[in-house]
Amino acid sequence: MKPNLPQLPLRDIHIPEPISWWPPAPGWWGLLALFGLLLLISFFTWQFRRRRYLKRASNSRLEQLFTEYQTHGDSRQLLNELSLLMRRIALSHYPRNAVAGLAGKAWLEFLDLGVAGTAAQGGFTSGAGAALAQAPYRPEVQVDIEALHRLCTQWANNLPVGGGR
């Protein structure tokens, strides 16, 4: 015969809760931070390269316009194309609302300001660059093409490579 042993107060086996997906382990947070950092780096790299490409393309087109002028010698055509190009360059580097509505003297003053006031120093409002605003309204415009070439090239070279917008 078996001795009468007291019953032990044991409970049933409990299965743990299933592992949830939230909150992620610290390694996943690190991976997310690394992914975010890579995204930021790639965005700023893309933006920098885009600006550098725009600057190179702007300078190339400026040189092309002045080379074409050497061939055809039509200063009115040069001034019209140059005026359009300068506006396109400005629109690609600065916010549209700061550039698109400018005309006449306001446009020339904007070009004079250049980058932080260092680019043209009055060359557009009172120098050779003034012809950009006068050319569409006058049948004949006298302009120093070499000075205008230097002025526009200097302005384009002073544009910000990485910033602006």
TIROMAR-23899 format. One record per atom (N, C-alpha, C): residue number from 1; x, y, z. Coordinates in steps of 0.2 Angstrom, whole numbers. Example, Ala and Ser with C-alpha at 12.3 -4.5 7.8 and 13.67 -1.06 7.14 Angstrom:
# TIROMAR-23899
  nr    xx    yy    zz
   1    66   -28    39
   1    62   -22    39
   1    66   -16    39
   2    64   -11    35
   2    68    -5    36
   2    64     0    39
# end
This chain:
# TIROMAR-23899
  nr    xx    yy    zz
   1     4    -6     0
   1     0     0     0
   1     4     6     0
   2     2    11    -3
   2     6    17    -4
   2     4    22     2
   3     9    26     4
   3     8    30     9
   3     4    36     6
   4     0    39    10
   4    -4    44     8
   4     0    51     8
   5     2    53     2
   5     6    59     1
   5     1    65     0
   6     3    71     3
   6    -1    77     1
   6     0    79    -6
   7    -6    81    -9
   7    -6    84   -16
   7    -2    90   -16
   8     3    91   -21
   8     6    97   -22
   8     2   102   -26
   9     2   108   -24
   9    -2   113   -28
   9     2   116   -34
  10     2   111   -39
  10     5   113   -45
  10     0   116   -50
  11     3   120   -55
  11    -2   123   -60
  11     0   120   -66
  12    -4   121   -71
  12    -3   119   -78
  12     3   123   -81
  13     6   120   -86
  13    11   123   -90
  13     8   129   -94
  14    11   135   -94
  14     9   140   -97
  14    14   142  -103
  15    11   142  -109
  15    15   144  -115
  15    16   151  -115
  16    22   154  -117
  16    23   161  -117
  16    19   164  -123
  17    18   171  -122
  17    14   174  -128
  17    19   174  -134
  18    16   174  -140
  18    20   174  -146
  18    24   181  -146
  19    30   180  -149
  19    34   186  -150
  19    31   191  -155
  20    30   197  -152
  20    27   202  -157
  20    32   206  -161
  21    30   209  -166
  21    35   213  -170
  21    36   220  -168
  22    33   222  -163
  22    34   228  -160
  22    35   228  -153
  23    40   231  -150
  23    45   236  -153
  23    51   231  -156
  24    53   234  -161
  24    59   230  -164
  24    65   230  -160
  25    69   225  -161
  25    76   225  -157
  25    80   231  -159
  26    85   232  -155
  26    89   238  -156
  26    93   237  -162
  27    95   232  -165
  27    98   231  -171
  27    94   234  -177
  28    87   233  -177
  28    83   235  -182
  28    83   243  -182
  29    83   246  -176
  29    83   253  -175
  29    89   256  -178
  30    95   252  -177
  30   101   255  -180
  30   101   254  -187
  31    98   249  -190
  31    97   248  -197
  31    93   253  -200
  32    88   255  -197
  32    83   260  -199
  32    87   267  -199
  33    91   268  -194
  33    95   275  -194
  33   100   275  -199
  34   103   269  -201
  34   108   269  -206
  34   105   270  -213
  35    99   267  -214
  35    95   268  -220
  35    93   275  -221
  36    91   279  -216
  36    89   286  -216
  36    95   290  -218
  37   101   288  -214
  37   107   292  -216
  37   109   291  -223
  38   109   285  -226
  38   111   284  -233
  38   106   288  -237
  39   100   288  -236
  39    95   292  -240
  39    97   299  -240
  40    98   302  -234
  40   100   309  -234
  40   107   311  -238
  41   112   306  -237
  41   118   307  -241
  41   117   307  -248
  42   113   302  -250
  42   111   301  -257
  42   108   307  -260
  43   103   310  -256
  43    99   316  -258
  43   104   322  -259
  44   108   323  -254
  44   112   329  -255
  44   118   328  -260
  45   120   322  -261
  45   125   321  -267
  45   121   322  -273
  46   115   320  -274
  46   111   321  -280
  46   110   328  -282
  47   109   332  -276
  47   107   339  -277
  47   114   343  -279
  48   119   341  -276
  48   126   344  -277
  48   128   343  -284
  49   127   336  -287
  49   129   335  -293
  49   125   338  -298
  50   118   339  -297
  50   114   342  -301
  50   116   350  -302
  51   117   353  -296
  51   119   360  -297
  51   126   361  -301
  52   130   356  -299
  52   137   356  -303
  52   136   356  -310
  53   131   351  -312
  53   130   350  -319
  53   126   356  -322
  54   122   359  -319
  54   118   365  -321
  54   124   371  -322
  55   128   371  -317
  55   133   377  -318
  55   138   375  -324
  56   140   369  -325
  56   144   368  -331
  56   140   369  -338
  57   134   367  -338
  57   130   368  -344
  57   128   375  -345
  58   127   379  -340
  58   126   386  -340
  58   133   389  -344
  59   138   388  -341
  59   145   391  -344
  59   146   388  -351
  60   144   382  -352
  60   145   380  -359
  60   141   383  -364
  61   134   384  -362
  61   130   388  -366
  61   132   395  -367
  62   134   398  -362
  62   136   405  -363
  62   142   406  -368
  63   147   401  -367
  63   152   401  -372
  63   150   400  -379
  64   145   396  -380
  64   142   394  -386
  64   139   400  -389
  65   135   404  -385
  65   132   410  -388
  65   137   415  -390
  66   142   416  -386
  66   147   421  -389
  66   151   419  -395
  67   152   412  -395
  67   155   409  -401
  67   151   410  -407
  68   145   409  -406
  68   140   410  -412
  68   140   417  -414
  69   140   422  -409
  69   140   429  -411
  69   146   430  -415
  70   152   427  -414
  70   158   428  -418
  70   156   427  -425
  71   152   422  -427
  71   150   419  -433
  71   145   424  -437
  72   140   425  -433
  72   134   429  -436
  72   135   437  -435
  73   138   439  -430
  73   139   446  -429
  73   133   450  -427
  74   127   447  -426
  74   121   450  -424
  74   120   451  -417
  75   121   458  -415
  75   121   459  -407
  75   114   459  -404
  76   109   460  -408
  76   102   460  -406
  76   100   453  -404
  77   102   448  -409
  77   101   441  -408
  77   105   438  -402
  78   111   440  -401
  78   115   438  -395
  78   111   441  -389
  79   109   447  -388
  79   106   450  -382
  79   100   447  -381
  80    96   445  -386
  80    89   442  -384
  80    91   435  -382
  81    95   431  -385
  81    97   424  -382
  81   100   424  -376
  82   104   429  -375
  82   108   430  -368
  82   103   432  -363
  83    98   436  -364
  83    93   438  -359
  83    89   432  -357
  84    87   428  -362
  84    83   421  -360
  84    88   417  -356
  85    94   416  -358
  85    98   411  -355
  85   100   413  -348
  86   101   420  -346
  86   102   422  -340
  86    96   421  -335
  87    90   422  -338
  87    84   420  -334
  87    83   413  -333
  88    85   409  -337
  88    84   402  -336
  88    89   399  -331
  89    95   402  -331
  89   100   400  -326
  89    98   402  -319
  90    96   409  -319
  90    93   411  -312
  90    87   407  -310
  91    83   405  -314
  91    77   401  -312
  91    79   394  -310
  92    85   391  -313
  92    87   385  -311
  92    91   385  -304
  93    93   391  -302
  93    97   391  -296
  93    93   395  -290
  94    88   398  -291
  94    85   402  -286
  94    77   400  -287
  95    74   402  -281
  95    66   400  -281
  95    63   404  -287
  96    58   401  -290
  96    54   404  -295
  96    51   410  -293
  97    48   410  -287
  97    44   416  -285
  97    49   422  -284
  98    56   421  -283
  98    60   426  -282
  98    63   429  -289
  99    62   425  -294
  99    66   427  -300
  99    61   429  -306
 100    55   425  -306
 100    51   425  -312
 100    48   431  -314
 101    46   435  -308
 101    42   441  -309
 101    46   447  -310
 102    53   446  -310
 102    57   452  -311
 102    58   454  -318
 103    58   461  -319
 103    59   464  -326
 103    62   470  -325
 104    65   472  -331
 104    68   479  -331
 104    74   480  -326
 105    73   486  -322
 105    78   488  -317
 105    79   483  -312
 106    73   480  -310
 106    73   475  -304
 106    77   469  -306
 107    76   467  -312
 107    80   461  -315
 107    87   462  -315
 108    89   468  -317
 108    96   470  -318
 108    99   470  -311
 109    95   473  -306
 109    98   474  -299
 109    99   467  -296
 110    94   462  -298
 110    95   455  -295
 110   101   452  -298
 111   103   453  -304
 111   109   451  -307
 111   115   454  -304
 112   114   460  -302
 112   120   464  -299
 112   121   461  -292
 113   116   459  -289
 113   117   456  -282
 113   121   450  -283
 114   120   446  -288
 114   123   440  -289
 114   123   435  -283
 115   129   433  -281
 115   129   429  -275
 115   132   433  -269
 116   127   434  -264
 116   129   438  -258
 116   133   445  -260
 117   131   448  -265
 117   133   454  -267
 117   140   455  -270
 118   143   449  -272
 118   150   449  -274
 118   151   449  -281
 119   146   447  -285
 119   147   445  -292
 119   148   451  -297
 120   143   455  -298
 120   144   460  -304
 120   146   467  -301
 121   144   469  -295
 121   146   476  -293
 121   143   481  -297
 122   137   481  -299
 122   134   486  -304
 122   135   486  -311
 123   138   480  -313
 123   139   479  -320
 123   133   478  -324
 124   128   476  -321
 124   121   475  -325
 124   117   481  -325
 125   117   485  -320
 125   112   491  -320
 125   116   497  -323
 126   122   498  -322
 126   125   504  -325
 126   131   502  -330
 127   132   496  -331
 127   138   494  -336
 127   135   491  -342
 128   139   486  -345
 128   137   483  -351
 128   131   478  -351
 129   130   476  -345
 129   124   472  -344
 129   117   475  -344
 130   117   482  -344
 130   111   486  -345
 130   108   484  -352
 131   111   482  -356
 131   109   481  -363
 131   104   475  -363
 132   104   471  -358
 132   100   465  -358
 132    93   467  -357
 133    92   473  -353
 133    85   475  -352
 133    83   480  -358
 134    87   483  -361
 134    86   488  -366
 134    85   485  -373
 135    88   479  -375
 135    88   476  -381
 135    81   475  -384
 136    77   472  -381
 136    70   470  -384
 136    66   476  -386
 137    68   482  -383
 137    64   488  -385
 137    67   493  -389
 138    73   492  -391
 138    77   497  -396
 138    79   493  -402
 139    78   496  -408
 139    80   493  -414
 139    88   492  -414
 140    92   497  -412
 140    99   496  -412
 140   101   497  -405
 141   105   493  -402
 141   108   493  -396
 141   116   493  -396
 142   119   498  -394
 142   127   498  -394
 142   129   495  -387
 143   133   490  -388
 143   135   486  -382
 143   142   484  -383
 144   146   484  -377
 144   153   481  -377
 144   152   474  -376
 145   153   470  -381
 145   152   462  -381
 145   157   459  -377
 146   163   461  -377
 146   168   458  -373
 146   167   459  -365
 147   165   465  -363
 147   163   467  -356
 147   157   463  -354
 148   152   462  -359
 148   146   459  -357
 148   148   451  -356
 149   152   449  -360
 149   154   442  -360
 149   158   440  -353
 150   162   445  -351
 150   166   444  -345
 150   161   444  -339
 151   156   449  -339
 151   151   450  -334
 151   146   444  -333
 152   144   442  -339
 152   139   436  -338
 152   143   430  -336
 153   149   429  -338
 153   153   423  -336
 153   155   423  -329
 154   156   429  -327
 154   158   430  -319
 154   152   429  -315
 155   146   431  -317
 155   140   430  -314
 155   138   423  -313
 156   139   419  -319
 156   137   412  -319
 156   142   408  -315
 157   149   410  -315
 157   154   407  -311
 157   153   408  -303
 158   150   413  -301
 158   149   415  -294
 158   142   412  -292
 159   138   408  -296
 159   132   405  -293
 159   134   399  -288
 160   130   398  -283
 160   132   393  -279
 160   131   386  -282
 161   136   382  -280
 161   136   375  -283
 161   132   370  -279
 162   132   371  -273
 162   128   366  -268
 162   122   369  -266
 163   121   376  -266
 163   115   379  -263
 163   111   383  -268
 164   108   388  -265
 164   104   392  -269
 164    97   392  -268
 165    94   386  -269
 165    87   386  -268
 165    85   384  -261
# end
